[in-house]
Amino acid sequence: MELRKMLKVMIRLSGGKRKDKKPLVTLVLEKCREESILGATVTQCQFGYGETEYRSRALRSLKDLPVIIEIVDDPIAIQELIPKLKEIIEEDGLITIEEVMAV
């Protein structure tokens, strides 16, 4: 197996955020499929804090809990995807990128 350098994008946003009546999570995944990105994983969080504080599921609506979308692909594909993601997310989330090694 040969290791190769890839980029991992992590997007943090509220699960309840919408644009054009669609959840941002759905729009991000649709864009990834459209751009033939290798894959994306969405994780819904139970707790966290940042601009707003997130509490347990018992205290908040499930749809408003924060989500993390993790995307991994080769650097060229990610570099082409980032402007499109920024257009979707605008000021409603945080995008981070880091180099990872994959097999």
SVG drawing of the C-alpha trace seen along z (x, -y; Angstrom):
<svg xmlns="http://www.w3.org/2000/svg" viewBox="-38 -35 42 37">
<polyline fill="none" stroke="black" stroke-width="0.4" points="0.0,0.0 1.2,-3.4 0.6,-6.4 -0.6,-9.5 -1.2,-13.1 -4.8,-14.2 -6.7,-17.1 -9.4,-16.7 -12.0,-19.4 -14.1,-19.7 -17.2,-21.9 -18.8,-22.8 -22.4,-24.2 -25.8,-24.1 -27.9,-21.3 -30.8,-23.6 -29.3,-26.1 -31.0,-26.3 -30.6,-28.0 -33.3,-28.1 -35.5,-26.0 -32.9,-23.1 -30.6,-22.2 -27.0,-23.3 -25.9,-19.7 -27.9,-18.5 -26.6,-21.2 -23.0,-20.4 -23.5,-16.7 -25.2,-17.4 -22.3,-19.6 -19.8,-16.9 -21.7,-14.3 -22.0,-16.8 -18.2,-17.4 -17.4,-13.6 -15.7,-14.0 -14.5,-10.6 -16.7,-10.8 -18.2,-12.8 -19.3,-11.9 -21.8,-13.8 -21.6,-13.5 -24.2,-15.1 -22.8,-16.3 -24.4,-16.2 -22.5,-18.9 -20.3,-21.9 -19.8,-25.6 -18.7,-28.4 -20.8,-31.4 -23.7,-29.6 -23.7,-26.9 -25.1,-23.5 -26.8,-21.5 -27.8,-17.9 -30.5,-16.4 -33.0,-16.6 -32.7,-20.4 -32.5,-21.3 -34.2,-20.3 -32.4,-17.5 -32.3,-19.5 -30.4,-22.4 -27.5,-20.4 -24.2,-21.1 -23.0,-18.9 -19.5,-18.2 -19.1,-17.3 -15.8,-15.6 -14.6,-15.4 -11.4,-13.8 -10.0,-13.9 -6.9,-14.8 -5.7,-18.4 -6.8,-19.5 -10.4,-18.3 -10.6,-20.0 -9.1,-23.3 -11.8,-23.4 -14.5,-22.5 -13.7,-25.1 -15.1,-28.2 -18.3,-26.3 -18.6,-25.3 -18.0,-28.8 -20.8,-30.0 -23.2,-27.5 -22.2,-28.0 -21.5,-31.8 -21.2,-33.0 -23.1,-30.1 -20.3,-27.7 -16.6,-27.1 -14.4,-25.4 -11.0,-24.0 -8.6,-22.1 -5.7,-19.9 -3.3,-17.6 -3.7,-13.9 -2.0,-10.8 -4.2,-8.0 -3.9,-4.5"/>
</svg>
